[in-house]
Amino acid sequence: MAVVGGGVVGLTCALELARAGHRVRLHTADPWAATTSAVAAAIWFPYRAAPADAVLRWGATSLGVLTALAGDPASGVRMRPGTYLHRTPDPDPWWTPGIPGVRPATPEELPPGVPAGTRCTLPVVDTGDYLPWLAAACAAAGVTTVPGRVDALDGVPGDVVVVAAGLASGPLLGDDTGVPVQGQVVRLADPGIGEWLLDEEGPAGLTYVVPRGRDVVVGGTAVEGATGREPDPAVEAAILERACALVPALRGQPVLSRAVGLRPGRPTVRLERLDVGGRPVVACYGHGGAGVTLSWGCAAEVADEVAAVASALA
């Protein structure tokens, strides 16, 4: 069978399918370091993903796996405390069910001028370690990697095909509902802040600060429909000003790198079994800014769909 897509969702699907006993070929247009997944701050958080009930289900599975992986230094996953900031009178932390230790932030834990927040400990994934760890796990499980862009599914051999190629998935399946959501980040030297911070409702725009030990990923933007991949210096300056206002320890830290990624936006995540040209295809895309967050839960459901296909063909 084949999996199309070499980002975090495609790799995780390939690994789960191989572990279930399938012979898997992974078709990837780019090496892992050139994927959108490599740009991500990659904290467990269901950002711009729907529907809520399915997202919570998939996210809970991923939370369990990532929490367990945090015990393996090679995985790049660490558990870190942090604060989700609230700027509205009646916040709805809909994403918190199942997360242990969730509590309101105390005034001392909040930046000046922020009225409230939710404190919890979540997995933070350093994709510079995690993606090669996933790729190595796939290889160890027997997954064969086939480099090259897939322009049409009829050129992909296999009894079953899983389409998990982010923004490239829709065109393969005649689905035009996907939209790029451009995100810009800058990576700073880590001054030892230790805790993440997420401010979706800030008056000047989305801001997140995600320390990873060797660096801090600072973002960001969420520009629907933008397709550019070159960092904008003016946007970077605005991101840093917002972040330093919230976390003053970041001010003056050297820039280590900068990047732009295109999140695979869609009204809802598409995870379903289809028939394409008489062959079963499982769609798994449209994860928005939550690819890492939903990856293990979605991969488990993809494996269930493939098992159902195999049972029907037996």
N, C-alpha and C positions, 0 to 999 in steps of 0.2 A: 504494500500500500504506500501512498505518497502523502506527505505533508508539504504544502506550499507556504513558505514564510519562515525566515530565519531570525526574527526578533524573539522577544521573551515568550510570547504566546505560542509561536510555532515551535520553538525549541522545547517548551514544556509539554506541548501536545505530543511531539515526537518521542520524548522520553517516556511519558506515561503509556503510550501505545507500545513502545518497545518492551517496557516492563511487563505489559500485559501479554507478551508473547508474539506480537506482530513483527514481521520484517518490514522495516520502515526506511523509505528514502526521503530525505529532507531537501527540498528544492529552495535555495536561498539566492536572492539577487545580489546580496551584499554580505561581506563578512560582518560578524557581530558588532565590531567596533564602528561600523558605518550605519547601523540601524538607529531608528528613533529611540529604541530602548536604551541605547548607550548614552543618550543625552539626559535621560530622566533622572530627577532627584531620587525617585524610587523609594519613597516612604509608603508604607501600607496606608492607603487612603483612597476611597472610591470617588475620585475626582472626575466629574463630567461623564458619569456612566449611569445607565438606566437599563431596565426598570428596577426600582428599588428592591423589590422582594427577591428577584434573582440575583441582583448585585450583592445583597446581604448573604445569600446562600453561598455563592461562589467565593465571596470575600472571606467568609468564615472558614472555608476549607483552606484557602491560601494562608490565612492567618495562622492556622495550626501547623501547616507545613513549614512556613517561614520561621515561626517561633522555634520549631525543632531544629531547623538548619542553623539558627543562631549559635548553637552549640558546636558547630564545625567552623573553625577559623578560616578554612579554605573557601567557604561558600561566599564570603563577603557580606553576610547578613549579621546585623547586630541589633539588639533590643535597646532602644533609647527612649528616655522620657521626653515629654514636650508638651506644648500648649497649642490648642486650637483656639484662636481668638474670636470673640463674639462682639459685634457692634450693633446688634438690634435688640430691642427690649425682650422679645420672646424667641430666643434661639431654638432651633430644632436640630439637635445633634443626632439625626436619624441613623447615622453610621455606627453608633456606639454599642448596640446590642452585641453581647458576646465578648466584648473587650474587657478583660479583668482590670480592676483598679481604677475605673473611670471616676473622676470627681470634679467638682467645680474648682477652678483656680482661686487661690487666695489673692487679695489685692497686692501683696508683696511679690507674687509670681507674674504679674501683668506689667506690660510696658506702660509708661505714662499715657493717660488719656484713653486707655482701652477699658471698657466697663466690666467685661467678664471674659471667661474662657473655660475650656474643658481640658483637664489634665489627664494624660494616660501615657502608657508605655507601648510603643509600637515597633514593629520591625523596620529598620532602615537598611536598604539594600545598596551596596556599592556595586554598581553595574560593571565597573571595570574589573572586578573580581568575579561577580556572580555570573555574568554571561559566559566567560570562558569556562567557569565551573559547570554550567549547564551544558555547554558544547562538549566538554570532556565526558560528562555523565552520559550524554547521548551516544558518543563514540563507544564508550565502555559497554553500553547496552546493545550495541550492534547496529545503531543507526548509520546509514550511509548518506553522506552529504553530497548533493549534486549542485555545484555552483552554476549560476546563470538565471536570468530573469525569465519567468513564465509569462508568456503573452496570451496563451489560450490553453484551456484545460485539456483539449483533445490531443495536445502534445505531451501530456503527462501520463506515463504508463501506470497501471495499478488497478486492482479491483475496486478500491475505495480511495477517494482523494479527500483530504482535509484542507480547506482553504483558510489559512490563518496568516495572511500577508498584510495586515493592517490596511492602509489606504489603497493598496494595490488589489485588495480582495474584491471590492465592488465591481470594478470593470470586468473581472473574470466571470462574474455571475450575473451580469446585466443589471446591477443594482447601482443607481445613481444617487442614493441618499447619503453617502459618505461625504464628509467635508473635512479638510485639514484644519486643525486648530494649532496655530503656530505658537510655540513656546520658546522663549529665550532665557538662557541661564548664564551665569558667570561663576567660576569656581575660584574661591579664595583660599589662601592658607588658613588653616584652622588654628585660631588662638586658644583653643581648649574650652570652647563654650559648652560642649557636651549635650545640649538639649536642642531639639527641633522646635520650630515655630511656624505656624501656618495662619495667614491672615487673608481669607478669601474676600472679606467685605471692606477692606481698607479704602478710604475715600480716594486715594491716588492710584489704586489698582491692586491686583493680586500680588502678594508677597509671601515667599516662603524661604526659610533658612534651615538647611538640613546638614548638620555636621556629620562627617564620615571618618574622623580621625586624621586622615592625611590631607583632607580638604573640607571645605564647606560649600555645598551647592546652594547658590542664591538665585532666586527667580522672583517674579517671572511675568510672563505674558500669556494671554489666551486669545489670540486674534483669529476669529473664524474666517476661513476663506483665504488667508494669506499663505503663500507658497514659497516665499523666499527662505533660503537657508543660511544666509550670511548675517552674522551678528551686526546689529545697528548700534554704533557707539552712543547715540543719544538715548536710546532705550536702555542700554546698559547703565548709563549714568543715573537714570531715573530709578531703575531697579535698586542700584546700590544705595541711593539716597533713602529710599523707603526702608530698605533692610537695616541700614545703619541707624535710622531713627528708632527702630524697634530693638535692635541689638547693637548698642554702641561699641562693643568690643570688636566688631567687624571693621570699624573705621580705620583706614590706613593699611589694612592687610593686603599683601601683594596678590595680584591676579595671577592664577596659575593657568587657566584656560577659559575659553568661552565657546558657546555652541548654541545652535538653534535646531529644534526638532519640530516635526509636524505630527501632532497627535492624531490618531485615526478617529475623528468625531463621527457620530451617527446618532439619530434620535434614540435608538436603543441598541444594545449589543445584539448581534445576530448570531444565535447558536441554534442551528436546526439542521435536520437531514433533508436533502433534496435529491431529485433525480435529474441528472444533467446528461443528455444524450444516451439515456439508458443505463447510466452508471451511478451508483450512490455517491453523493458528495456531502460532506459535513461542513457547513459554514461556521466559522468562529472568528468574528471580527467586529470592529466598531467599539473598542474598549475605551475610547476617549483617553483621559489621563490616568487610567487605572489598569494598565496592562499587567504590571507586576502584581498588583493587588488582587486581580481576578484570575491570574494565570493558572494556578493549580486547581481551583474549583472548576474553571471552564475545561481544562484538560481532562479532568476526571469525567465530566459530562460528555466530552467528545469520545472518550474511551468507551463509555456506556453506549453511545450511539453506534460506534463501530462494532461493538459486541453484538448489538441487536441486529445489525446488518449481517454479520457472520452467522448468527443463529438462523436468520431467515434463509440464508443461502445454503445452509447445511442440509 
